[in-house]
């Protein structure tokens, strides 16, 4: 089964907690702190597997979670870091964060390996908090707790040349005649429901060509197989535009050409400007010769060559493929429509921010700032609480609460923890 889109949840490992421990040995009655650090959580890593051609595996497993770091312990023993989780994906997989739609990774190189989510840092043990004036710190730093993210995996076919056109114009037949691919072929629309890939050999060179499900009007809005089609054709370096020049199904070849170009342009201006040639197919059917003249003149205005062919009789296909090969290898090398702006999932969070909302006399503080601060302190230790209060003042949160009317002993919900406001 061919599956080209999937939604999964990924989570890197939590960092291990630091240890609050003191040296306890015979004849050393007042040993100092010796708590070790927590281990770092495991990363989430994507690895291209060129043997995979579908996202079917992700239909059966929807959650991927890396190993947590282990906590530190006494005698300055650091916790073991969690192992990274490597996820195998097919070549041409694009990863998007669900909420923002941002592209996280574009896996368009063979054997490419990319870390898309870092594991949480391990917490410091109490040995790090010893100072000349604080020789017995009784607190350690908790490990960083990581966030789970929902991401879309989208598979885009990687081919040098894409066959485009309306359903039932002969794309699958052309592919079967010029390659060893054997796509399903029948005389009705949407026979091709998944991309078919084949290798075309011309003299001493070769290239990959994909037969992709046919377009219909309003495909850019998702009509029919619209987005499924356009997602796969987006990777190709050039296009072979297949048109039923005979008009055997009552359509006008020139109108077909214009409608396909409109759909490509509405989806992506870059896609519509991709180099292309036109294969005027079904030349063996009466009426094709008259339409060929009109189509050739129409395409000449766009500087697009038209090749009369008949996939059924193998007429003109050698000349077409030779011209495609010449144009293809004259093109500069590129990344097949890769995304320039890719970012890590962590970068989607806008630093330490907070928002204060007042409801029923309670001041609710939400955002990344309360989450990160609560993870970095030990609320049972007096010294750690001093650091906590210092950060509240430095962040400007106390001033913001005053501005919003907070009074002495009012309730403040800080990231789910309730405190009394003291002023």
HELIX and SHEET records of a PDB file:
HELIX    1   1 UNK A   56  UNK A   59  5                                   4    
HELIX    2   2 UNK A  126  UNK A  129  5                                   4    
HELIX    3   3 UNK A  171  UNK A  178  1                                   8    
HELIX    4   4 UNK A  219  UNK A  221  5                                   3    
HELIX    5   5 UNK A  226  UNK A  233  1                                   8    
HELIX    6   6 UNK A  253  UNK A  267  1                                  15    
HELIX    7   7 UNK A  269  UNK A  272  1                                   4    
HELIX    8   8 UNK A  288  UNK A  300  1                                  13    
HELIX    9   9 UNK A  317  UNK A  330  1                                  14    
HELIX   10  10 UNK A  346  UNK A  348  5                                   3    
HELIX   11  11 UNK A  368  UNK A  375  1                                   8    
HELIX   12  12 UNK A  382  UNK A  394  1                                  13    
HELIX   13  13 UNK A  397  UNK A  403  1                                   7    
SHEET    1   A 5 UNK A  63  UNK A  65  0                                        
SHEET    2   A 5 UNK A   5  UNK A  11  1                                        
SHEET    3   A 5 UNK A 149  UNK A 155 -1                                        
SHEET    4   A 5 UNK A  93  UNK A  97 -1                                        
SHEET    5   A 5 UNK A 103  UNK A 107 -1                                        
SHEET    1   B 3 UNK A  85  UNK A  89  0                                        
SHEET    2   B 3 UNK A  44  UNK A  48  1                                        
SHEET    3   B 3 UNK A 113  UNK A 117 -1                                        
SHEET    1   C 6 UNK A 196  UNK A 202  0                                        
SHEET    2   C 6 UNK A 205  UNK A 211 -1                                        
SHEET    3   C 6 UNK A 161  UNK A 164  1                                        
SHEET    4   C 6 UNK A 238  UNK A 244  1                                        
SHEET    5   C 6 UNK A 276  UNK A 281  1                                        
SHEET    6   C 6 UNK A 306  UNK A 308  1                                        
SHEET    1   D 4 UNK A 355  UNK A 359  0                                        
SHEET    2   D 4 UNK A 362  UNK A 366 -1                                        
SHEET    3   D 4 UNK A 411  UNK A 414  1                                        
SHEET    4   D 4 UNK A 417  UNK A 420 -1                                        
END                                                                             
